[in-house]
Amino acid sequence: MTATSPRPASSQLVFVPLRSTDASDVVHAGELEGPVPAVMVTPELCETFDVVPDTEEAELAALQVAAVWSLIRGDRRLVGVFSVEEPVSPYPQEQGNGAVQLATVRRAQMQAFFSGEDAGSEAALAARLSDLDIDEAWALPEVSQLAGQIPLQWHDASELSAYLSAMEN
């Protein structure tokens, strides 16, 4: 993952599935208060996706899970990447997918964010996923096709305000 600033050695990356309102809170309030669901590279995620910890492949798996979760929770694929030092707690219902929860995340901790290319078509898909868990959503052909064929776009954390403004217009 490309970061805007170096991560302290004691920090860990978490991938936060954002709703538009969550992203707005990060911008305007400077933080997102929790519990904040997130995905991180855990032994369970590595086992589920058959990836090696501490690799880009493991981070990509966590990013993809967070992107699917953002569709379930919101209206598009929108994932914030945060470097946190705070302890995380397991998110029991999605532990196999690397799900954790945090007390809060702050804008200053955001390293980057990722978004889908076509918010309009993703919104239609998201509306059909709202009652599913990550595994149920991932199993749907249209979700696995979206995840596998339409890459997420990387944005520097400093671009979040402009991104949200563009989404409103």
Wavefront OBJ file of the C-alpha trace (Angstrom):
o trace
v 0.000 0.000 0.000
v 1.259 3.423 -0.786
v 1.058 5.689 2.236
v 1.152 9.450 2.481
v 3.413 9.324 5.515
v 5.548 6.638 7.107
v 3.835 4.349 9.566
v 5.237 4.030 13.068
v 6.608 0.557 13.724
v 3.929 -0.122 16.345
v 1.029 0.780 14.067
v -1.091 -1.469 11.941
v -3.103 -0.891 8.798
v -6.848 -1.248 8.943
v -9.228 -1.041 6.013
v -12.435 0.723 7.037
v -15.557 0.137 4.926
v -16.991 3.635 4.706
v -20.480 4.872 4.054
v -20.678 8.342 2.529
v -21.770 9.715 5.919
v -18.747 8.084 7.575
v -16.391 9.702 5.078
v -18.087 13.039 5.680
v -17.591 12.644 9.440
v -13.896 11.951 8.874
v -13.614 15.148 6.835
v -15.802 17.495 8.872
v -15.442 16.187 12.415
v -11.897 14.946 11.942
v -12.777 11.488 13.182
v -15.202 8.618 12.992
v -16.425 7.497 16.385
v -17.003 3.854 17.060
v -17.359 1.208 17.272
v -15.788 1.429 13.831
v -15.814 -1.818 11.831
v -12.638 -2.529 9.894
v -10.729 -5.313 8.190
v -7.091 -6.062 8.814
v -4.634 -8.784 7.977
v -5.232 -11.395 10.657
v -4.304 -15.076 10.835
v -7.976 -15.881 10.128
v -8.058 -13.713 6.994
v -4.784 -15.242 5.779
v -6.206 -18.723 6.283
v -9.514 -17.870 4.595
v -7.805 -16.405 1.515
v -4.719 -18.653 1.594
v -2.332 -15.689 1.682
v 0.908 -15.102 3.536
v 0.845 -12.469 6.316
v 2.852 -9.262 5.848
v 2.533 -9.311 2.068
v 0.803 -7.074 -0.444
v -1.384 -10.032 -1.348
v -2.684 -10.196 2.243
v -3.355 -6.441 2.266
v -5.181 -6.752 -1.058
v -7.386 -9.494 0.421
v -8.217 -7.227 3.382
v -8.959 -4.342 0.999
v -11.291 -6.475 -1.121
v -13.176 -7.728 1.938
v -13.566 -4.154 3.183
v -14.825 -3.098 -0.271
v -17.534 -5.770 -0.219
v -18.416 -4.792 3.342
v -18.718 -1.152 2.268
v -21.284 -2.211 -0.335
v -23.257 -4.025 2.362
v -23.068 -1.103 4.790
v -23.437 1.766 2.337
v -24.021 2.667 -1.254
v -20.680 2.157 -3.006
v -17.215 0.677 -2.637
v -15.428 3.184 -0.437
v -12.604 2.059 1.852
v -10.413 4.192 4.075
v -6.933 2.930 4.908
v -5.881 4.000 8.393
v -2.675 3.469 10.324
v -3.672 2.893 13.943
v -1.805 2.233 17.130
v -4.918 1.699 19.209
v -5.919 -1.828 20.136
v -8.499 -3.517 17.973
v -11.215 -5.909 19.070
v -12.424 -8.867 17.036
v -15.710 -8.430 15.203
v -17.091 -11.887 16.001
v -19.600 -12.268 13.164
v -16.910 -11.698 10.514
v -13.736 -12.851 12.274
v -12.837 -15.293 9.487
v -12.743 -12.319 7.138
v -10.295 -10.332 9.275
v -13.006 -8.101 10.723
v -12.175 -6.030 13.777
v -13.587 -2.955 15.439
v -11.947 0.172 16.763
v -13.079 2.771 19.256
v -12.412 5.571 16.766
v -10.344 6.541 13.736
v -9.023 10.028 13.098
v -8.437 11.833 9.835
v -4.764 12.239 10.712
v -4.468 8.433 10.707
v -5.825 8.088 7.164
v -3.160 6.998 4.713
v -5.303 6.699 1.575
v -8.721 5.669 0.397
v -10.077 3.534 -2.405
v -13.294 3.917 -4.359
v -15.195 2.127 -7.071
v -15.376 3.607 -10.551
v -19.136 3.816 -10.996
v -21.000 4.866 -7.862
v -24.361 4.700 -9.671
v -24.203 1.022 -10.598
v -22.619 0.148 -7.269
v -25.516 1.839 -5.425
v -28.008 -0.428 -7.182
v -25.990 -3.482 -6.182
v -25.509 -2.242 -2.622
v -29.265 -1.874 -2.164
v -29.638 -5.619 -2.774
v -26.881 -6.548 -0.294
v -27.963 -4.687 2.837
v -29.216 -7.786 4.688
v -26.296 -10.077 3.844
v -23.069 -10.894 5.612
v -19.724 -10.657 3.813
v -19.593 -14.323 2.778
v -23.164 -14.283 1.429
v -22.479 -11.115 -0.554
v -19.118 -12.386 -1.848
v -20.819 -15.556 -3.133
v -23.099 -13.581 -5.464
v -21.791 -13.639 -9.052
v -22.226 -9.877 -9.541
v -20.194 -9.120 -6.396
v -17.360 -11.517 -7.178
v -17.307 -10.207 -10.764
v -17.152 -6.600 -9.534
v -14.341 -7.444 -7.104
v -12.394 -9.423 -9.680
v -12.839 -7.346 -12.810
v -13.314 -3.702 -11.838
v -10.380 -2.475 -9.774
v -10.675 0.037 -7.001
v -9.165 3.457 -7.605
v -6.486 4.674 -5.177
v -6.723 8.214 -3.787
v -4.425 10.137 -1.482
v -6.070 10.889 1.870
v -5.857 14.617 1.115
v -8.332 14.113 -1.766
v -11.245 12.938 0.411
v -12.956 16.351 0.665
v -12.831 16.871 -3.100
v -14.042 13.313 -3.705
v -17.070 13.828 -1.454
v -17.868 17.159 -3.127
v -17.753 15.503 -6.549
v -20.075 12.728 -5.339
v -22.636 15.285 -4.184
v -22.807 16.922 -7.623
l 1 2 3 4 5 6 7 8 9 10 11 12 13 14 15 16 17 18 19 20 21 22 23 24 25 26 27 28 29 30 31 32 33 34 35 36 37 38 39 40 41 42 43 44 45 46 47 48 49 50 51 52 53 54 55 56 57 58 59 60 61 62 63 64 65 66 67 68 69 70 71 72 73 74 75 76 77 78 79 80 81 82 83 84 85 86 87 88 89 90 91 92 93 94 95 96 97 98 99 100 101 102 103 104 105 106 107 108 109 110 111 112 113 114 115 116 117 118 119 120 121 122 123 124 125 126 127 128 129 130 131 132 133 134 135 136 137 138 139 140 141 142 143 144 145 146 147 148 149 150 151 152 153 154 155 156 157 158 159 160 161 162 163 164 165 166 167 168 169
